[in-house]
């Protein structure tokens, strides 16, 4: 029973996690070395997303399950 509850909680958390809209693919045009720290890579991706959002090319993040009906 505990395993089932844990699975339901994990799936619920995963489905509610905010993600980018599936129609929004951001290419920054920057080459990032493989040994770049994750925080730096994430910051570069976030900057590219922010520029695309400001330009109207992307929507805001929303819960993952919202993309299931499109």
Order of alpha helices (4+ residues) and beta strands (2+ residues): alpha-beta-alpha-beta
